[in-house]
Structures are given as C-alpha cells and as structure tokens.
Amino acid sequence: MTDPKSFPPQKIPPGIWVLGFVSMLMDISSEMIHSLLPLFLVGTLGVSVFTVGVIEGLAESTALIVKVFSGALSDYLGKRKGLALFGYVLGAFTKPLFAIASGAGLVIAARLIDRVGKGIRGAPRDALIADIAPPEVRGAAFGLRQSLDTVGAFVGPLLGVGLMLLWANDFRAVFWVAVIPGLLAVALLFFGVQEPELHRNGQRTNPITRENLRRLGAPYWWVVGIGAVFTLARFSEAFLVLRAQQTGVPVALVPLVMVAMNLVYAASAYPFGWLSDRMSHAKLLALGLIVLMVADGVLASGRQASTLLVGVALWGVHMGMTQGLLATMVADTAPADLRGTAYGFFNLLSGVAMLVASGLAGWLWDQHGAATTFYAGAAFCVIALLGLALRWRRWVP
C-alpha cells in the first residue's frame, strides 16, 4: 500500500472516466432490454418460462467461457482496447435484433451474441483500467468505473418502464431506443480512450501455459479463492426481489427494490474505492463481509417492508465496498503482462460460484424457506472471513 495522501477525483486519468461512461451507456442500453425481455418473450412471443430460463442460462454460461479467452488474447497481443471495442460493438449490434425479432430463435441468437460481446470486453477492459490507472489511485479508478456502471444498471430499467408507460407497452419501440446509448458507448470508447504501450520482453507467448499460470502466484489465486467464496455468500440479487414479495411490497413496486439497491451501490462504490487506496485491502474486505452478514441477518429475520429496505441498503453498501476492491486486488497481485488472463480466470470462477450459489439458494428457499437461504449466505461469509484471517499477514497488504 502507498502512504496515505490526498488524491482528488481530477487525479484519476481521463481514460478511466471515459471507460466508466462507456460502461454506463452500454448498461443503460442492455438493461432497458433485459429488464423487459422476459415479459416480451412470454407475453408477446408466447415462449414458456422454462425456455426463458434456458436462454438466460445459456447466455450467462457463454459469457463466462469467453471471458477467459478474451483476457488471455489481450495479454498475447499486448493490446486491450481493440478487443474491448469489439465486445462493445457486438453488444450494440444485437440491440436492433431484439426489436425486429418475430420468434424466439432470433432472440436467442441476439442474447447469445450479446453475452459473447460482454465476455469479450470484460477482462480486457478491466486490464486496461489497471494499465491506465497509477497504483496509488487504482482502487478509486475501479470504484469510479463500478459506480458509473451501476448508474446504468438502474437508469436503464427506469427508462424502460417510463417509455413503456408513455408508449402503451410498445416493447419494440423501447428496444429501438436502446440502440442509441449502445452506439454512443462504442463511439466514446473508439474516440475517447488512448491505450498505453505495454513493454514486453521477448516474443509473444501463450498466457495460458503451466509456467505462466505459476507466474500468477499464490497471492493471486488466494484472491480468486476468496472472491469465489464471497460470491457463494451473496448469490443472485433476484432473491432480494423474491423476499420483497414476501414482505408485502405491491407487485408493481417490487422492481424498485433493485433500483434502491443499485442507488446505494452506485453512491458507495467510488468513496470505498478511494478508501481502498488508503487502508489495508484485507481489512476493508473483512468489513464488507461483516456488512453482508448483517444484511443477510436483517433479510432473514425481517417481516416488514421497512426492515427489507434496511437489508437491501446494507446489501448495496457491501457491493460498493467489495466489487471494485476485488478488481483492484487482482490487478495488484497479477503480473502486468498477464492481467487480462488474471481477470478472465477471476471472472470465470466467480461466475461459476454465482451459478452454484444461486442454485443452492433456490433449493434452500424451496426446501427450508427464505430465512434459511439468507442464513446460509451469512455462513459463507464466516468461511470467507476465516480465509482472510488465515492469510491476512502473509499475502494481503
């Protein structure tokens, strides 16, 4: 860690701000569609709920697999921006396909291509942030990018709902509007980000070799392991929505639960990113786990909407404390020429953990009730805290 200093926002390189706004615009575009897509598939195209689940499962699995290879390819080429740009182009390209789809086939194709684009751009973009940001403001840089990205996560659905009300539930018209922020994201990345030169020694080599994976080192794999256990502890935010229904929140207002969570998340991500540049990463991660434990306890025991909002707000705070921090820890523990590969494996294992966690949470919910699901999340927090305690002094600053 560097000595505590004052780094106002203007110290963050302009390229980081641009990448943050690129993420925000693409998230607005994607969430305008994704928040309405299940209703469009079932209500307009007559697709079964089971088919919706299959589409979403295929889409997320595709993104997980692609992330590893795109990150490794960016290391092999020594270039990040081109791959990130290609991923954003694919994402923007799919938006009109949703608007013109007359059957499930084109929607499935568009959804898969969109997730391929997300998988391609994710690891190279994060590695590019790590390359651009000076080490002393790296936490703030990732926090800023995460904050702006999360703004898009709640602006998109709100914009989609507003346009649906304005245009009498015209799904296709809303999907066409979603094309605009997607194209703006591509243009902003193309013209607004200048990629730094990566200094290489020797010829290009395959990043995914036994020797290079050993170069990632024990501290990096420890971060990956803690990140995976952390993901098991928090599972999908869809369970927050289900809990809201149980506490008596009117169905029409249930989506506002996610809006509230993302508002808190967006507001807290940058301040905690700034703080991570000034304190021990392990201590801040431990505090984030404790906040998540408290959130799980509140959500497990609460029976009223007011209690639910407290739990949801705490959930947003823990996201703001930890998501940018974990990205910073990956950058700090991986060699600069293997950062793309490092983010690819981190995202892959965290994504697999999310699939396992959500499946386990759903099973516990069905078999033992909602409270058991959240108590199980708290138990995984304890496991992650024990992992932190075991390696606190050895590997984590």
C-alpha positions as CSV (number, residue, x, y, z in Angstrom):
1,M,0.0,0.0,0.0
2,T,1.1,3.6,-0.6
3,D,1.3,6.2,2.1
4,P,-2.0,8.0,2.7
5,K,-2.3,11.0,0.5
6,S,-5.0,13.2,-0.9
7,F,-6.0,12.2,-4.4
8,P,-8.9,14.3,-5.6
9,P,-11.1,13.0,-8.4
10,Q,-9.2,15.0,-11.0
11,K,-6.1,12.9,-10.4
12,I,-7.9,9.9,-11.9
13,P,-6.7,9.7,-15.6
14,P,-9.4,10.9,-18.2
15,G,-9.3,7.4,-19.8
16,I,-10.8,5.9,-16.6
17,W,-13.7,8.4,-16.7
18,V,-14.3,7.6,-20.3
19,L,-14.3,3.8,-19.6
20,G,-16.8,4.4,-16.8
21,F,-19.2,6.3,-19.0
22,V,-18.8,3.7,-21.7
23,S,-19.9,1.0,-19.2
24,M,-22.7,3.3,-18.0
25,L,-24.1,3.8,-21.6
26,M,-23.9,0.1,-22.5
27,D,-25.6,-0.9,-19.2
28,I,-28.4,1.6,-19.9
29,S,-28.8,0.1,-23.3
30,S,-28.7,-3.5,-22.1
31,E,-30.9,-3.1,-19.0
32,M,-33.6,-1.3,-21.0
33,I,-34.0,-4.5,-22.9
34,H,-33.1,-7.2,-20.3
35,S,-35.5,-5.8,-17.7
36,L,-38.4,-6.2,-20.2
37,L,-37.1,-9.3,-22.1
38,P,-38.8,-12.0,-20.0
39,L,-42.2,-10.2,-20.3
40,F,-41.6,-9.8,-24.1
41,L,-40.7,-13.4,-24.6
42,V,-43.6,-14.8,-22.6
43,G,-46.3,-12.2,-23.3
44,T,-45.6,-11.2,-26.9
45,L,-43.8,-14.2,-28.4
46,G,-45.5,-16.9,-26.4
47,V,-42.4,-18.5,-25.1
48,S,-42.6,-20.7,-21.9
49,V,-41.0,-19.6,-18.6
50,F,-38.8,-22.8,-18.8
51,T,-37.4,-21.6,-22.2
52,V,-36.7,-18.2,-20.7
53,G,-34.6,-19.9,-18.0
54,V,-32.7,-22.0,-20.6
55,I,-32.0,-18.8,-22.7
56,E,-30.6,-17.0,-19.6
57,G,-28.6,-20.0,-18.5
58,L,-27.0,-20.4,-22.0
59,A,-26.3,-16.7,-22.2
60,E,-24.5,-16.4,-18.9
61,S,-22.5,-19.6,-19.4
62,T,-21.4,-18.4,-22.8
63,A,-20.1,-15.1,-21.3
64,L,-18.2,-17.0,-18.6
65,I,-16.3,-19.2,-21.0
66,V,-15.5,-16.3,-23.4
67,K,-14.1,-14.1,-20.6
68,V,-11.1,-16.4,-20.0
69,F,-10.0,-16.5,-23.7
70,S,-10.5,-12.8,-24.3
71,G,-8.4,-11.9,-21.3
72,A,-5.6,-14.3,-22.4
73,L,-5.8,-13.0,-26.0
74,S,-5.4,-9.4,-24.8
75,D,-2.2,-10.5,-23.0
76,Y,-0.9,-12.3,-26.0
77,L,-1.5,-9.4,-28.3
78,G,-0.3,-6.8,-25.8
79,K,-3.5,-4.8,-26.7
80,R,-6.7,-4.3,-24.7
81,K,-8.7,-1.6,-26.4
82,G,-9.3,-3.4,-29.7
83,L,-10.8,-6.4,-28.0
84,A,-12.8,-4.3,-25.6
85,L,-14.1,-2.3,-28.6
86,F,-15.1,-5.4,-30.5
87,G,-17.0,-6.7,-27.5
88,Y,-18.9,-3.4,-27.2
89,V,-19.6,-3.4,-31.0
90,L,-21.1,-6.9,-30.7
91,G,-23.3,-5.7,-27.8
92,A,-24.5,-2.7,-29.7
93,F,-25.1,-4.8,-32.8
94,T,-27.6,-7.1,-31.0
95,K,-30.0,-4.3,-29.9
96,P,-31.9,-3.9,-33.2
97,L,-32.2,-7.7,-33.4
98,F,-34.4,-7.7,-30.3
99,A,-36.6,-5.1,-31.8
100,I,-37.2,-6.9,-35.1
101,A,-37.5,-10.5,-33.6
102,S,-40.7,-12.3,-34.5
103,G,-39.8,-15.5,-32.8
104,A,-37.7,-17.0,-30.0
105,G,-34.9,-18.1,-32.4
106,L,-33.7,-14.5,-33.2
107,V,-34.0,-13.5,-29.6
108,I,-31.8,-16.5,-28.5
109,A,-29.2,-15.6,-31.1
110,A,-29.2,-11.9,-30.1
111,R,-29.0,-12.8,-26.4
112,L,-26.0,-15.2,-27.0
113,I,-24.2,-12.7,-29.2
114,D,-24.8,-10.0,-26.6
115,R,-23.2,-12.2,-23.9
116,V,-20.3,-13.1,-26.2
117,G,-19.7,-9.4,-26.5
118,K,-19.9,-9.0,-22.8
119,G,-17.4,-11.9,-22.3
120,I,-15.0,-10.5,-24.9
121,R,-14.9,-6.9,-23.4
122,G,-14.9,-7.6,-19.7
123,A,-11.4,-8.9,-18.9
124,P,-9.6,-6.6,-21.4
125,R,-11.5,-3.6,-20.1
126,D,-10.6,-4.3,-16.5
127,A,-7.0,-4.9,-17.5
128,L,-7.0,-1.7,-19.5
129,I,-8.2,0.2,-16.4
130,A,-5.3,-1.4,-14.4
131,D,-2.9,-0.4,-17.1
132,I,-4.1,3.2,-17.2
133,A,-4.5,3.9,-13.5
134,P,-1.5,4.7,-11.4
135,P,-1.2,2.2,-8.5
136,E,-1.9,4.9,-5.9
137,V,-5.3,5.6,-7.3
138,R,-6.2,2.2,-8.7
139,G,-8.8,1.5,-6.1
140,A,-10.5,4.8,-6.8
141,A,-10.4,4.1,-10.5
142,F,-12.1,0.7,-10.2
143,G,-14.6,2.2,-7.7
144,L,-15.4,5.0,-10.2
145,R,-15.9,2.6,-13.1
146,Q,-18.1,0.4,-10.9
147,S,-20.1,3.4,-9.7
148,L,-20.9,4.7,-13.2
149,D,-21.6,1.1,-14.4
150,T,-24.1,0.7,-11.6
151,V,-25.8,4.0,-12.5
152,G,-26.6,2.4,-15.9
153,A,-28.0,-0.6,-14.1
154,F,-30.8,1.4,-12.5
155,V,-31.2,4.1,-15.1
156,G,-31.8,1.5,-17.8
157,P,-34.8,-0.2,-16.2
158,L,-36.3,3.1,-15.0
159,L,-36.1,4.5,-18.6
160,G,-37.6,1.3,-20.0
161,V,-40.5,1.4,-17.5
162,G,-41.1,5.1,-18.3
163,L,-41.1,4.5,-22.0
164,M,-43.5,1.5,-21.7
165,L,-45.9,3.7,-19.7
166,L,-45.5,6.5,-22.3
167,W,-46.0,4.3,-25.4
168,A,-48.6,1.9,-24.1
169,N,-46.4,-1.1,-23.6
170,D,-44.8,-1.0,-27.0
171,F,-41.8,-3.3,-26.4
172,R,-40.3,-2.9,-29.8
173,A,-40.2,0.9,-29.7
174,V,-38.4,0.7,-26.4
175,F,-35.9,-1.8,-27.8
176,W,-35.2,0.6,-30.7
177,V,-34.5,3.5,-28.3
178,A,-32.0,1.2,-26.5
179,V,-29.9,1.1,-29.7
180,I,-28.9,4.8,-29.1
181,P,-26.9,4.5,-25.8
182,G,-25.2,1.3,-27.2
183,L,-23.9,3.2,-30.2
184,L,-22.8,6.1,-28.1
185,A,-20.8,3.7,-25.9
186,V,-18.9,2.3,-28.9
187,A,-18.2,5.8,-30.3
188,L,-17.0,7.1,-26.9
189,L,-14.6,4.2,-26.5
190,F,-13.2,4.5,-30.0
191,F,-12.5,8.2,-29.8
192,G,-12.1,8.8,-26.1
193,V,-9.5,6.2,-24.9
194,Q,-5.8,6.1,-25.7
195,E,-4.3,2.8,-24.8
196,P,-0.9,2.9,-23.1
197,E,2.0,0.9,-24.6
198,L,2.8,-2.3,-22.8
199,H,6.6,-3.0,-22.5
200,R,7.3,-6.6,-23.4
201,N,10.4,-8.8,-23.0
202,G,11.0,-11.3,-25.8
203,Q,8.5,-12.9,-28.1
204,R,4.8,-13.4,-27.6
205,T,3.9,-16.5,-25.6
206,N,0.7,-18.3,-24.8
207,P,-0.6,-16.8,-21.5
208,I,-2.4,-20.0,-20.6
209,T,0.6,-22.2,-20.0
210,R,1.6,-24.0,-16.8
211,E,4.6,-21.7,-16.5
212,N,2.5,-18.5,-16.9
213,L,-0.2,-19.8,-14.5
214,R,2.5,-20.4,-12.0
215,R,3.7,-16.8,-12.5
216,L,0.3,-15.6,-11.4
217,G,1.4,-16.8,-8.0
218,A,-0.2,-17.8,-4.7
219,P,-1.4,-14.3,-3.7
220,Y,-3.5,-14.0,-6.9
221,W,-5.0,-17.5,-6.6
222,W,-5.8,-16.6,-3.0
223,V,-7.7,-13.6,-4.2
224,V,-9.6,-15.7,-6.7
225,G,-10.5,-18.2,-4.0
226,I,-11.7,-15.6,-1.6
227,G,-13.7,-13.9,-4.4
228,A,-15.4,-17.3,-5.2
229,V,-16.3,-17.9,-1.6
230,F,-17.5,-14.3,-1.3
231,T,-19.8,-14.9,-4.4
232,L,-21.2,-18.0,-2.7
233,A,-22.1,-15.8,0.2
234,R,-24.1,-13.3,-1.8
235,F,-25.8,-15.3,-4.6
236,S,-28.2,-13.6,-7.1
237,E,-29.9,-10.3,-6.3
238,A,-33.1,-12.0,-7.7
239,F,-33.6,-13.3,-4.2
240,L,-34.0,-9.8,-2.9
241,V,-36.9,-9.3,-5.2
242,L,-38.5,-12.6,-4.1
243,R,-38.0,-11.5,-0.4
244,A,-39.7,-8.2,-1.2
245,Q,-42.8,-10.0,-2.4
246,Q,-42.9,-12.0,0.8
247,T,-42.9,-8.8,3.0
248,G,-46.0,-7.4,1.3
249,V,-44.5,-5.0,-1.2
250,P,-47.0,-4.4,-4.0
251,V,-46.0,-6.3,-7.2
252,A,-45.9,-3.1,-9.2
253,L,-43.3,-1.7,-6.8
254,V,-41.1,-4.8,-6.4
255,P,-38.7,-3.7,-9.2
256,L,-37.9,-0.6,-7.1
257,V,-36.1,-2.8,-4.6
258,M,-33.4,-3.3,-7.2
259,V,-33.4,0.3,-8.0
260,A,-32.8,1.1,-4.3
261,M,-30.0,-1.4,-4.0
262,N,-28.2,-0.1,-7.1
263,L,-28.6,3.5,-6.0
264,V,-26.8,2.7,-2.8
265,Y,-24.3,0.6,-4.7
266,A,-23.6,3.4,-7.2
267,A,-23.3,6.1,-4.4
268,S,-20.9,4.0,-2.3
269,A,-18.6,2.4,-4.9
270,Y,-16.3,5.4,-5.6
271,P,-15.9,6.5,-1.9
272,F,-14.9,3.0,-0.9
273,G,-12.6,2.7,-3.9
274,W,-11.0,5.9,-2.8
275,L,-10.7,4.5,0.8
276,S,-9.1,1.3,-0.5
277,D,-6.1,3.3,-1.7
278,R,-5.6,4.4,1.9
279,M,-6.1,1.3,4.0
280,S,-5.5,-2.4,4.1
281,H,-7.4,-4.3,1.4
282,A,-7.9,-7.2,3.8
283,K,-9.4,-5.0,6.5
284,L,-11.8,-3.4,4.0
285,L,-12.8,-6.7,2.5
286,A,-13.4,-8.1,6.0
287,L,-15.6,-5.1,6.8
288,G,-17.5,-5.8,3.6
289,L,-18.1,-9.4,4.6
290,I,-19.4,-8.2,8.0
291,V,-21.8,-5.8,6.3
292,L,-23.1,-8.6,4.1
293,M,-23.5,-10.8,7.2
294,V,-25.6,-8.1,8.9
295,A,-27.6,-7.7,5.6
296,D,-28.3,-11.4,5.5
297,G,-29.4,-11.4,9.1
298,V,-31.8,-8.5,8.6
299,L,-33.2,-10.0,5.4
300,A,-33.6,-13.4,7.1
301,S,-35.5,-12.1,10.2
302,G,-37.3,-9.1,8.7
303,R,-41.1,-9.4,8.0
304,Q,-41.9,-5.8,7.1
305,A,-41.1,-3.6,4.1
306,S,-39.1,-1.1,6.3
307,T,-36.8,-3.9,7.5
308,L,-36.4,-5.2,4.0
309,L,-35.2,-1.7,2.8
310,V,-32.6,-1.7,5.6
311,G,-31.3,-5.1,4.4
312,V,-31.4,-4.1,0.8
313,A,-29.5,-0.9,1.6
314,L,-26.8,-2.8,3.5
315,W,-26.6,-5.2,0.5
316,G,-25.8,-2.2,-1.7
317,V,-23.2,-0.9,0.7
318,H,-21.4,-4.2,0.8
319,M,-21.4,-4.3,-3.0
320,G,-19.9,-0.8,-3.1
321,M,-17.2,-1.9,-0.6
322,T,-16.1,-5.0,-2.2
323,Q,-16.6,-5.3,-6.0
324,G,-14.2,-2.6,-7.1
325,L,-11.8,-3.7,-4.3
326,L,-11.6,-7.3,-5.6
327,A,-10.8,-6.0,-9.1
328,T,-8.1,-3.8,-7.5
329,M,-6.7,-6.8,-5.6
330,V,-6.5,-8.8,-8.9
331,A,-4.5,-6.0,-10.5
332,D,-2.2,-5.7,-7.6
333,T,-1.4,-9.5,-7.4
334,A,-1.1,-10.3,-11.1
335,P,1.9,-9.5,-13.4
336,A,1.1,-6.6,-15.7
337,D,1.5,-8.7,-18.8
338,L,-0.9,-11.4,-17.5
339,R,-3.7,-9.1,-16.2
340,G,-6.1,-10.0,-18.9
341,T,-5.7,-13.7,-18.2
342,A,-6.0,-12.9,-14.5
343,Y,-9.3,-11.1,-14.9
344,G,-10.5,-13.9,-17.2
345,F,-10.0,-16.6,-14.6
346,F,-11.2,-14.5,-11.8
347,N,-14.5,-13.7,-13.6
348,L,-14.9,-17.3,-14.7
349,L,-14.6,-18.8,-11.2
350,S,-16.7,-16.1,-9.7
351,G,-19.4,-16.6,-12.3
352,V,-19.4,-20.4,-11.7
353,A,-19.6,-19.7,-8.0
354,M,-22.6,-17.4,-8.7
355,L,-24.4,-20.2,-10.6
356,V,-23.7,-22.7,-7.8
357,A,-24.7,-20.2,-5.1
358,S,-28.0,-19.2,-6.8
359,G,-28.9,-22.9,-7.4
360,L,-28.2,-23.7,-3.7
361,A,-30.1,-20.6,-2.6
362,G,-33.1,-21.6,-4.7
363,W,-33.0,-25.2,-3.3
364,L,-32.8,-23.9,0.3
365,W,-35.6,-21.5,-0.4
366,D,-37.9,-24.2,-1.7
367,Q,-37.0,-26.8,0.9
368,H,-36.4,-24.8,4.1
369,G,-37.7,-21.2,3.5
370,A,-36.3,-17.8,2.7
371,A,-34.7,-17.3,6.1
372,T,-32.5,-20.4,5.7
373,T,-31.3,-19.0,2.4
374,F,-30.0,-15.8,3.9
375,Y,-28.6,-17.5,7.0
376,A,-26.6,-19.8,4.6
377,G,-25.2,-16.7,2.9
378,A,-24.1,-15.5,6.3
379,A,-22.4,-18.8,7.0
380,F,-20.4,-18.5,3.8
381,C,-19.3,-15.0,4.9
382,V,-17.9,-16.6,8.0
383,I,-15.9,-19.1,5.8
384,A,-14.6,-16.2,3.8
385,L,-13.6,-14.3,7.0
386,L,-11.7,-17.4,8.2
387,G,-9.8,-17.5,4.9
388,L,-8.9,-13.8,5.3
389,A,-7.7,-14.5,8.8
390,L,-5.5,-17.4,7.8
391,R,-3.6,-15.5,5.1
392,W,-4.0,-11.9,6.4
393,R,-0.4,-11.1,7.2
394,R,1.3,-13.3,4.6
395,W,-0.4,-12.3,1.3
396,V,-2.7,-9.3,1.7
397,P,-1.5,-5.7,2.2
